[in-house]
Amino acid sequence: MATILESEMLNYFTQLDDAEKTSVVKMLKAFIKGKKENSNVTIEVYNNELLAAEHEFKNGDYISHDELLNEIKSW
């Protein structure tokens, strides 16, 4: 038996056109793939990645939001 959330998702999904449905399915596949790829990350590895990112930030190795927007415009 479908849950309320699953019923709601199906209701919205059936209202989409084919292109929108394809987009949603691709997004869901990406979520599932990401879950599988990230399931092997240990807490230690995750914490080390966070520490490395904090170190980069403290050393000024980042770009501002405005800089990112300008970079995106050049794509």
Residue frames as qw, qx, qy, qz and C-alpha x, y, z in Angstrom:
[[0.000, 0.889, 0.459, 0.000, 0.00, 0.00, 0.00],
 [0.408, 0.510, -0.015, 0.757, 1.34, 3.41, -0.98],
 [0.314, -0.443, -0.442, 0.714, 2.06, 5.95, 1.70],
 [0.144, 0.897, 0.321, -0.266, 0.51, 9.41, 1.64],
 [0.146, -0.724, 0.380, 0.557, 3.79, 10.86, 0.40],
 [0.316, -0.052, 0.822, 0.470, 4.04, 8.29, -2.42],
 [0.273, 0.670, 0.689, 0.039, 0.45, 8.99, -3.44],
 [0.034, 0.911, 0.070, -0.406, 1.15, 12.70, -3.47],
 [0.242, -0.500, 0.600, 0.576, 4.29, 12.19, -5.56],
 [0.331, 0.250, 0.844, 0.340, 2.36, 10.05, -8.06],
 [0.195, 0.828, 0.493, -0.182, -0.38, 12.66, -8.26],
 [0.015, -0.850, 0.199, 0.487, 2.11, 15.41, -9.11],
 [0.338, -0.295, 0.750, 0.486, 4.11, 13.19, -11.46],
 [0.380, 0.448, 0.785, 0.196, 1.07, 12.31, -13.55],
 [0.175, 0.906, 0.272, -0.274, 0.38, 16.02, -14.09],
 [0.228, -0.647, 0.439, 0.581, 3.74, 16.55, -15.81],
 [0.734, 0.597, -0.173, -0.274, 4.36, 16.41, -19.56],
 [0.972, 0.111, -0.068, 0.197, 6.81, 13.87, -20.99],
 [0.463, 0.606, -0.311, 0.568, 9.80, 16.24, -20.95],
 [0.362, -0.654, 0.349, -0.565, 9.15, 17.14, -17.31],
 [0.951, -0.246, 0.105, -0.157, 8.73, 13.48, -16.37],
 [0.840, 0.342, -0.207, 0.366, 12.06, 12.67, -18.04],
 [0.138, 0.677, -0.359, 0.627, 13.72, 15.46, -16.10],
 [0.649, -0.538, 0.283, -0.457, 12.29, 14.26, -12.77],
 [0.999, -0.036, -0.007, 0.033, 13.35, 10.66, -13.44],
 [0.637, 0.501, -0.298, 0.505, 16.90, 11.81, -14.28],
 [0.180, -0.677, 0.364, -0.614, 16.99, 13.82, -11.05],
 [0.857, -0.375, 0.192, -0.298, 15.81, 10.82, -9.01],
 [0.938, 0.206, -0.143, 0.237, 18.44, 8.60, -10.66],
 [0.343, 0.623, -0.366, 0.600, 21.11, 11.16, -9.74],
 [0.516, -0.604, 0.314, -0.520, 19.92, 11.17, -6.11],
 [0.977, -0.165, 0.095, -0.093, 20.04, 7.38, -5.92],
 [0.785, 0.414, -0.226, 0.402, 23.45, 7.24, -7.59],
 [0.044, 0.697, -0.369, 0.613, 24.74, 9.87, -5.15],
 [0.744, -0.496, 0.249, -0.372, 23.45, 7.88, -2.20],
 [0.992, 0.047, -0.014, 0.119, 25.22, 4.76, -3.42],
 [0.590, 0.550, -0.263, 0.530, 28.50, 6.60, -4.08],
 [0.113, -0.652, 0.364, -0.656, 28.45, 8.37, -0.73],
 [0.864, -0.416, -0.094, -0.267, 27.44, 5.36, 1.31],
 [0.890, 0.021, -0.251, 0.380, 31.07, 4.25, 1.62],
 [0.183, 0.652, -0.275, 0.682, 32.32, 7.52, 3.11],
 [0.583, -0.367, -0.610, 0.391, 33.34, 7.09, 6.73],
 [0.280, -0.935, -0.208, 0.063, 32.88, 9.74, 9.38],
 [0.588, -0.515, 0.226, 0.582, 36.66, 10.09, 9.53],
 [0.428, 0.231, 0.501, 0.716, 36.93, 10.76, 5.78],
 [0.017, -0.827, -0.461, -0.321, 34.00, 13.18, 5.92],
 [0.430, -0.861, -0.084, 0.257, 35.52, 15.07, 8.86],
 [0.575, -0.279, 0.339, 0.690, 38.87, 15.26, 7.09],
 [0.291, 0.509, 0.516, 0.624, 37.18, 16.72, 4.02],
 [0.203, -0.919, -0.318, -0.112, 35.49, 19.33, 6.21],
 [0.554, -0.677, 0.098, 0.474, 38.80, 20.21, 7.89],
 [0.513, 0.047, 0.447, 0.731, 40.49, 20.57, 4.50],
 [0.110, 0.725, 0.480, 0.481, 37.68, 22.84, 3.28],
 [0.371, -0.904, -0.174, 0.125, 37.93, 24.99, 6.43],
 [0.601, -0.412, 0.254, 0.636, 41.68, 25.26, 5.91],
 [0.377, 0.366, 0.492, 0.694, 41.17, 26.41, 2.30],
 [0.101, -0.873, -0.400, -0.259, 38.62, 28.98, 3.43],
 [0.505, -0.797, -0.031, 0.331, 40.88, 30.36, 6.17],
 [0.537, -0.255, 0.387, 0.705, 43.69, 30.69, 3.61],
 [0.260, 0.601, -0.059, -0.754, 41.44, 32.70, 1.31],
 [0.035, -0.110, 0.868, 0.483, 41.05, 29.92, -1.24],
 [0.256, 0.563, 0.767, -0.171, 37.45, 30.66, -2.20],
 [0.063, 0.247, 0.363, 0.896, 35.40, 32.94, -4.41],
 [0.266, 0.204, 0.430, -0.838, 32.54, 35.19, -3.45],
 [0.480, 0.506, 0.692, -0.187, 28.96, 34.67, -4.56],
 [0.361, 0.840, -0.018, -0.404, 29.24, 37.60, -6.99],
 [0.021, -0.582, 0.731, 0.355, 32.47, 36.16, -8.44],
 [0.384, 0.094, 0.918, 0.044, 30.74, 32.83, -8.93],
 [0.476, 0.697, 0.446, -0.299, 27.80, 34.46, -10.69],
 [0.249, 0.810, -0.336, -0.411, 30.19, 36.27, -13.04],
 [0.184, -0.353, 0.887, 0.236, 32.02, 33.03, -13.73],
 [0.480, 0.349, 0.796, -0.119, 28.76, 31.27, -14.51],
 [0.428, 0.790, 0.123, -0.421, 27.84, 33.99, -17.01],
 [0.115, 0.680, -0.611, -0.389, 31.01, 33.20, -18.96],
 [0.519, -0.047, 0.853, 0.037, 30.05, 29.53, -19.46]]
